Amino acid sequence: MSAPRSQTWLNRFGWLSAVATLLLICSGGMVTSKGVGLAVPDWPTTFGYNMFLFPVSKWIGGVFFEHTHRLIASTVGMLTVILAVWLWFVESRRWVRMLGLAAVGAVILQGILGGLRVTMLKDQIGIFHACLAQAFFALMVIIGLVTSPSWTERVAAIRESKLLRAIALLTTVLIYLQLALGATMRHQHRDLSITDFPTAYSQWIPDTSPAAIATINAARDRIGMSDVSAAQIWLQMVHRFGAVLVAIGVIWFFACAHRDKISPLPGLSTVWVIGVFIQIGLGAWTIWSNKAADVATTHVAVGATMLGVGAIICAFCTHGIETPIPPTHQLRSDPAIV
């Protein structure tokens, strides 16, 4: 039986909103990578103009990236409100309607954090802004998934596996923590803390004693790079160690999913494992390119996509939150129910 057209269009709109959110994350990553977050010094106006009436002729340099980021954010906000209203009037499952309301709350908070980052000049707010963006994207992906006309039928066919569920949840949390670490490093608005890869200043475990840091900074000064602290070096090292843990989790899930052959997990695990190797390559390229903005932004985008895939996998692995209602003829014939 084909799904009602209203349900199909609702699902398409949900995925459109999720894709727009990913585009917003890419835009935000470009703003941070280029260091133009304060190219527009006022908020919610743009150089005194209504944001939507700012002359196109003035969209130059860093202003272009920051202003377009605001416009994309406004578009995502409007899409989210429309999606929540649509869910409220069409969706019969209360928990799905609540997801729509949660998305509206998150997008409003996200907009406020973005504005406070500009008006209060606090990098810490920017970090929370970036972390919330990733969580919001995962939420939009989940809404797109569960509004699919085939969602109920697909999860009903999945055999429960506690091991797969545990690996999926743990790995997805690790990916989110990795994204948070990356956001923390980006919002320091500094040069690379470690300039080589896979080693760190020609060592597998860097020496961060005061004497070693003085030597490192002297070498950085000679090439015009900002000084670095031991804490900044270890922050990047933790990010590298985290990448290894994520890779182990993804590969472990891939092996278990292909062993158990619980559809659609093998296919999703393949996408996940390909993504993790692409992401590691982009991380290395980011360092080798001295944090080129386009490479760093692609790194952010693939990281967000990895989180989105993880959210989908976790939703399938924890499908027990929704139990399909048995057909009427089964209810009548089941003695236990009668």
C-alpha positions as CSV (number, residue, x, y, z in Angstrom):
1,M,0.0,0.0,0.0
2,S,1.4,3.4,-1.0
3,A,1.7,6.1,1.6
4,P,-0.6,9.1,1.5
5,R,0.8,12.0,-0.6
6,S,0.7,14.3,2.5
7,Q,3.0,11.9,4.4
8,T,5.4,11.7,1.4
9,W,5.6,15.4,1.1
10,L,6.0,15.9,4.8
11,N,9.0,13.5,4.7
12,R,10.5,15.3,1.7
13,F,10.2,18.6,3.6
14,G,11.8,17.0,6.6
15,W,14.8,15.9,4.6
16,L,15.0,19.3,2.9
17,S,15.2,20.9,6.3
18,A,18.0,18.5,7.3
19,V,20.0,19.3,4.1
20,A,19.5,23.0,4.7
21,T,20.9,22.5,8.2
22,L,23.9,20.8,6.9
23,L,24.4,23.7,4.5
24,L,24.2,26.0,7.5
25,I,26.9,24.0,9.3
26,C,29.1,24.3,6.2
27,S,28.5,28.0,6.1
28,G,29.3,28.4,9.8
29,G,32.5,26.3,9.3
30,M,33.6,28.6,6.5
31,V,33.0,31.7,8.6
32,T,35.1,30.3,11.4
33,S,37.8,28.9,9.2
34,K,38.2,32.3,7.5
35,G,38.1,34.1,10.8
36,V,35.3,36.5,9.7
37,G,32.8,35.9,12.4
38,L,32.8,39.5,13.3
39,A,32.9,40.9,9.8
40,V,29.4,42.1,10.6
41,P,29.7,43.8,14.0
42,D,26.0,44.2,14.8
43,W,23.0,41.9,15.3
44,P,20.2,41.3,14.5
45,T,20.8,44.1,12.0
46,T,23.6,44.1,9.4
47,F,25.5,47.4,9.5
48,G,22.2,49.0,10.6
49,Y,20.2,47.5,7.8
50,N,17.4,45.0,8.2
51,M,19.1,41.7,7.6
52,F,17.0,40.9,4.5
53,L,17.4,44.4,3.0
54,F,21.1,44.6,3.2
55,P,22.3,45.7,-0.3
56,V,23.9,42.9,-2.4
57,S,26.6,45.4,-3.5
58,K,28.0,45.4,0.0
59,W,28.3,41.6,0.2
60,I,32.1,41.7,-0.2
61,G,35.0,40.0,1.6
62,G,34.3,38.6,5.0
63,V,30.9,40.3,5.0
64,F,29.7,37.9,2.3
65,F,30.4,34.8,4.3
66,E,29.0,36.2,7.6
67,H,25.9,37.7,6.0
68,T,25.0,34.7,3.9
69,H,25.5,32.5,7.1
70,R,22.8,34.7,8.8
71,L,20.5,34.4,5.8
72,I,20.8,30.6,5.7
73,A,20.3,30.5,9.4
74,S,17.0,32.5,9.0
75,T,15.9,30.1,6.2
76,V,16.6,27.1,8.4
77,G,14.6,28.7,11.2
78,M,11.6,29.3,9.0
79,L,11.8,25.7,7.6
80,T,11.9,24.3,11.2
81,V,8.8,26.3,12.3
82,I,6.9,25.1,9.2
83,L,8.0,21.5,9.8
84,A,6.9,21.6,13.4
85,V,3.5,23.1,12.5
86,W,3.1,20.5,9.8
87,L,4.0,17.7,12.2
88,W,1.6,19.0,14.8
89,F,-1.4,18.8,12.4
90,V,-0.5,15.7,10.4
91,E,1.6,13.4,12.6
92,S,-0.4,11.0,14.9
93,R,2.6,10.0,17.0
94,R,2.9,12.4,19.9
95,W,6.7,11.8,20.4
96,V,7.3,12.8,16.8
97,R,5.3,16.0,17.3
98,M,7.5,16.7,20.4
99,L,10.6,16.3,18.2
100,G,9.2,19.1,16.0
101,L,8.7,21.3,19.0
102,A,12.2,20.5,20.3
103,A,13.6,21.5,17.0
104,V,11.9,24.9,17.2
105,G,13.3,25.4,20.7
106,A,16.8,24.4,19.5
107,V,16.8,26.7,16.4
108,I,15.6,29.7,18.5
109,L,18.4,29.0,21.1
110,Q,20.9,28.6,18.2
111,G,19.9,32.0,16.8
112,I,20.3,33.7,20.2
113,L,23.7,32.1,20.8
114,G,24.8,33.3,17.3
115,G,23.7,36.8,18.2
116,L,25.3,36.8,21.6
117,R,28.6,35.6,20.0
118,V,28.6,38.8,18.0
119,T,27.4,41.2,20.7
120,M,29.4,39.8,23.6
121,L,32.6,38.9,21.7
122,K,32.9,35.6,23.6
123,D,34.6,32.6,21.9
124,Q,33.1,30.3,24.5
125,I,29.6,31.1,23.2
126,G,30.8,30.3,19.7
127,I,31.8,26.8,20.9
128,F,28.4,26.2,22.4
129,H,26.8,27.6,19.2
130,A,28.8,25.1,17.1
131,C,28.0,22.1,19.4
132,L,24.3,22.9,19.4
133,A,24.4,23.1,15.6
134,Q,25.6,19.5,15.3
135,A,23.0,18.3,17.8
136,F,20.3,20.2,15.9
137,F,21.4,18.6,12.7
138,A,21.2,15.1,14.2
139,L,17.6,15.9,15.4
140,M,16.6,17.1,12.0
141,V,18.0,13.9,10.5
142,I,15.9,11.8,13.0
143,I,12.8,13.7,12.1
144,G,13.4,13.1,8.4
145,L,14.0,9.4,9.1
146,V,10.9,8.7,11.3
147,T,8.5,10.6,9.0
148,S,9.4,8.2,6.2
149,P,6.3,6.2,5.1
150,S,8.3,3.0,5.4
151,W,9.8,3.7,8.9
152,T,7.4,1.5,10.9
153,E,7.7,-1.4,8.5
154,R,11.5,-1.3,8.4
155,V,12.0,-1.2,12.1
156,A,9.5,-3.9,12.7
157,A,11.7,-6.2,10.6
158,I,14.9,-5.5,12.6
159,R,16.0,-8.1,15.2
160,E,17.2,-6.5,18.4
161,S,20.9,-6.7,19.1
162,K,22.1,-5.2,22.4
163,L,25.8,-5.3,21.2
164,L,25.1,-3.4,18.0
165,R,23.0,-0.9,19.9
166,A,25.8,-0.3,22.5
167,I,28.5,0.1,19.8
168,A,26.3,2.4,17.8
169,L,25.5,4.7,20.8
170,L,29.0,4.8,22.1
171,T,30.5,5.5,18.6
172,T,28.0,8.3,17.9
173,V,28.7,9.9,21.3
174,L,32.4,9.8,20.5
175,I,31.8,11.4,17.1
176,Y,29.8,14.2,18.8
177,L,32.7,14.7,21.3
178,Q,35.1,14.9,18.4
179,L,33.0,17.6,16.8
180,A,33.0,19.5,20.1
181,L,36.8,19.3,20.3
182,G,37.1,20.5,16.7
183,A,34.8,23.4,17.5
184,T,36.9,24.3,20.5
185,M,40.1,24.3,18.4
186,R,38.5,26.4,15.6
187,H,37.1,29.0,17.9
188,Q,40.5,29.7,19.4
189,H,41.1,31.6,16.1
190,R,44.8,30.7,16.1
191,D,47.3,29.0,13.8
192,L,47.7,25.2,13.9
193,S,48.8,24.0,17.3
194,I,50.7,21.1,15.7
195,T,52.1,21.7,12.2
196,D,52.8,18.1,11.1
197,F,51.0,14.8,10.8
198,P,50.9,11.9,11.7
199,T,53.7,12.9,14.1
200,A,53.6,15.9,16.4
201,Y,56.7,18.1,16.1
202,S,58.5,15.0,14.7
203,Q,57.4,12.9,17.8
204,W,54.6,10.4,18.3
205,I,54.0,11.8,21.8
206,P,55.1,15.5,21.8
207,D,57.4,16.9,24.5
208,T,55.5,19.7,26.1
209,S,57.9,20.6,28.8
210,P,58.6,24.4,29.2
211,A,62.0,24.1,27.4
212,A,60.4,22.2,24.5
213,I,57.5,24.7,24.2
214,A,60.1,27.5,24.1
215,T,61.9,25.8,21.3
216,I,58.7,25.1,19.4
217,N,57.6,28.7,19.8
218,A,61.0,30.0,18.6
219,A,60.6,27.9,15.4
220,R,57.0,29.1,15.0
221,D,58.1,32.8,15.3
222,R,60.6,32.3,12.5
223,I,57.8,31.4,10.1
224,G,55.3,34.0,11.4
225,M,53.0,31.6,13.4
226,S,51.5,32.5,16.7
227,D,52.9,31.0,19.9
228,V,51.3,27.8,21.2
229,S,50.9,26.4,24.7
230,A,51.1,22.9,26.0
231,A,47.4,22.8,26.6
232,Q,46.7,23.7,23.0
233,I,49.0,21.0,21.8
234,W,47.4,18.4,24.0
235,L,43.9,19.5,22.9
236,Q,44.9,18.6,19.3
237,M,46.5,15.4,20.5
238,V,43.2,14.4,22.3
239,H,41.4,15.1,19.0
240,R,43.8,12.8,17.2
241,F,43.3,10.0,19.8
242,G,39.6,10.5,19.6
243,A,39.7,10.0,15.9
244,V,41.4,6.6,16.5
245,L,38.6,5.6,18.9
246,V,35.9,6.7,16.5
247,A,37.6,4.6,13.7
248,I,37.7,1.6,16.0
249,G,34.0,2.0,16.9
250,V,32.9,2.4,13.3
251,I,35.0,-0.6,12.1
252,W,33.7,-2.7,15.0
253,F,30.1,-1.8,14.1
254,F,30.8,-2.5,10.4
255,A,32.1,-6.0,11.3
256,C,29.2,-6.9,13.6
257,A,26.6,-5.5,11.3
258,H,27.9,-7.5,8.3
259,R,28.1,-10.6,10.5
260,D,24.5,-10.3,11.8
261,K,23.1,-9.0,8.5
262,I,20.3,-7.0,10.1
263,S,19.0,-4.8,7.3
264,P,19.5,-1.9,6.7
265,L,22.5,-1.8,9.1
266,P,25.1,-3.4,6.9
267,G,24.6,-0.8,4.2
268,L,24.6,2.1,6.7
269,S,27.8,0.7,8.4
270,T,29.5,0.7,5.0
271,V,28.7,4.3,4.5
272,W,29.9,5.0,8.1
273,V,33.3,3.2,7.5
274,I,33.9,5.0,4.2
275,G,33.1,8.3,5.9
276,V,35.5,7.7,8.8
277,F,38.4,7.1,6.4
278,I,37.5,10.2,4.4
279,Q,37.3,12.2,7.6
280,I,40.7,11.1,8.8
281,G,42.2,12.0,5.4
282,L,40.5,15.4,5.5
283,G,41.9,15.9,9.0
284,A,45.4,15.2,7.8
285,W,44.9,17.4,4.7
286,T,43.7,20.2,7.0
287,I,47.1,20.1,8.8
288,W,49.2,19.7,5.6
289,S,47.4,22.6,4.0
290,N,48.0,24.8,7.0
291,K,44.2,24.8,7.8
292,A,43.0,25.9,4.3
293,A,39.5,27.2,4.8
294,D,37.8,25.0,2.1
295,V,39.5,21.9,3.4
296,A,38.7,22.6,7.1
297,T,35.1,23.3,6.2
298,T,34.8,20.1,4.2
299,H,36.2,18.4,7.3
300,V,33.5,19.9,9.4
301,A,30.8,18.9,6.9
302,V,31.9,15.3,6.7
303,G,32.0,15.2,10.5
304,A,28.4,16.4,10.7
305,T,27.4,13.8,8.1
306,M,29.1,11.1,10.1
307,L,27.0,12.2,13.1
308,G,23.9,12.2,11.0
309,V,24.6,8.6,9.9
310,G,25.3,7.7,13.5
311,A,21.9,9.1,14.5
312,I,20.2,7.1,11.8
313,I,22.0,3.9,12.9
314,C,21.1,4.5,16.6
315,A,17.5,5.1,15.7
316,F,17.3,1.7,13.9
317,C,19.2,0.0,16.8
318,T,16.8,1.4,19.4
319,H,13.7,0.8,17.4
320,G,11.9,-0.6,20.5
321,I,10.6,2.9,21.3
322,E,7.9,2.3,18.7
323,T,6.0,-1.0,18.6
324,P,3.8,-1.5,15.5
325,I,0.1,-2.1,16.2
326,P,-0.9,-5.7,15.2
327,P,-3.5,-6.0,12.4
328,T,-7.1,-6.2,13.4
329,H,-7.5,-9.8,12.4
330,Q,-4.6,-10.8,14.6
331,L,-6.2,-9.0,17.6
332,R,-9.4,-10.9,17.2
333,S,-7.7,-14.3,16.8
334,D,-5.2,-14.0,19.6
335,P,-6.7,-15.8,22.7
336,A,-4.4,-14.0,25.0
337,I,-5.9,-10.7,23.8
338,V,-9.5,-11.9,23.8
